[in-house]
């Protein structure tokens, strides 16, 4: 069974540009959640999508947005990039959502560098 | 506001030692706690999940305990090996604004020396 796939693996952008990251969950999983990881702030929750609906959102500005398609694949978009957006962006999938009895399965992440 | 702390931030031990990693959380209203392992530049791998009603979980050389009342969890690694070198993160599952989410600790970077 294939794991969680994130593309691309690495991205280099300049300030002011926008970027789209992709996450394909494990087959059959309906929940995809996104996280930003930086050395200073650690791992922070961005948002979760379940069956094409955003169920929860962390404390990030509106420049960070996402969507989920009918096949459960999810994309995350960051507009008007800032230097501080440089981070490892991770997505995680689970069968029914971020529930107490479910494990999260993470992808390898997209390393975004903003110059 | 729930805060999750992991001490120490870094740990270096010789191969074969038994070791304990600590995780503390400020609000005992959690639904589960997961321990993850992260290799450099990679994603997280779930090691153990402890439900709020459980006291401990074991998998191979790993044992995790949970004491909700004191806001603490420990991850015990027996007979450490160089392959155990990684960053270990704990995360608590909480219910806010009508849904569940995870709050992560900052991690303990473990190095096991051959």
Contacts between the chains, C-beta under 8 A, distances in Angstrom:
chain1	res1	chain2	res2	distance
A	4	B	43	7.3
A	6	B	43	7.9
A	33	B	101	7.7
A	33	B	102	8.0
A	35	B	104	7.9
A	42	B	104	6.1
A	42	B	105	7.4
A	42	B	106	4.5
A	42	B	107	7.0
A	43	B	89	6.8
A	43	B	91	7.9
A	43	B	104	4.1
A	44	B	104	7.7
A	45	B	101	5.3
A	45	B	102	6.6
A	45	B	103	7.4
A	48	B	99	7.3
A	48	B	101	7.0
A	55	B	99	5.1
A	56	B	97	6.7
A	56	B	98	7.9
A	56	B	99	4.3
A	56	B	100	7.8
A	56	B	101	5.6
A	58	B	101	7.6
A	88	B	41	7.2
A	90	B	43	5.6
A	90	B	44	7.0
A	92	B	43	8.0
A	92	B	44	7.6
A	97	B	99	7.9
A	97	B	100	7.0
A	98	B	93	6.9
A	98	B	99	7.2
A	98	B	100	4.4
A	98	B	101	5.7
A	98	B	102	6.4
A	99	B	93	7.9
A	99	B	100	5.8
A	100	B	31	3.7
A	100	B	32	4.7
A	100	B	51	6.3
A	100	B	52	7.0
A	100	B	93	5.5
A	100	B	100	6.9
A	101	B	32	7.4
A	101	B	51	6.8
A	103	B	34	7.0
A	103	B	46	4.6
A	103	B	49	5.5
A	104	B	34	7.1
A	104	B	44	7.6
A	104	B	46	6.2
A	104	B	102	7.1
A	105	B	46	7.1
A	106	B	36	7.8
A	106	B	43	3.6
A	106	B	44	4.3
A	106	B	45	7.2
A	106	B	46	8.0
A	107	B	43	5.2
A	108	B	41	8.0
A	108	B	42	5.3
A	108	B	43	4.7
A	109	B	41	7.5
A	109	B	42	7.0
A	109	B	43	5.3
A	111	B	41	6.8
